[in-house]
């Protein structure tokens, strides 16, 4: 499941990453832009997704990652649904701070990280 987190209305980067993941043979459910954390989690559950990929291009939306992780924790989904984050507003430090499983610096890095998460 992939989308741009709530407050992010720009979707170009997300679209490029989704296309790259699909080109690598992965199934992508794109939930769009400006997506609340609950929609990511509910969609991941209904689609039986193994990974939630979150695109963040504006810093103001980063705190919504906390809600996403809390929803996964409350649903006892940590470890069952892995998370990856990318975009110009986030970094490896953001990943660590919010307890996200992986950080991808670009589309091809996202493919590598997703494949790694699927195998672990």
HELIX and SHEET records of a PDB file:
HELIX    1   1 UNK A   12  UNK A   23  1                                  12    
HELIX    2   2 UNK A   37  UNK A   46  1                                  10    
HELIX    3   3 UNK A   59  UNK A   61  5                                   3    
HELIX    4   4 UNK A   64  UNK A   74  1                                  11    
HELIX    5   5 UNK A   92  UNK A   98  1                                   7    
HELIX    6   6 UNK A  107  UNK A  119  1                                  13    
SHEET    1   A 5 UNK A  30  UNK A  35  0                                        
SHEET    2   A 5 UNK A   2  UNK A   5  1                                        
SHEET    3   A 5 UNK A  51  UNK A  55  1                                        
SHEET    4   A 5 UNK A  82  UNK A  86  1                                        
SHEET    5   A 5 UNK A 102  UNK A 104  1                                        
END                                                                             
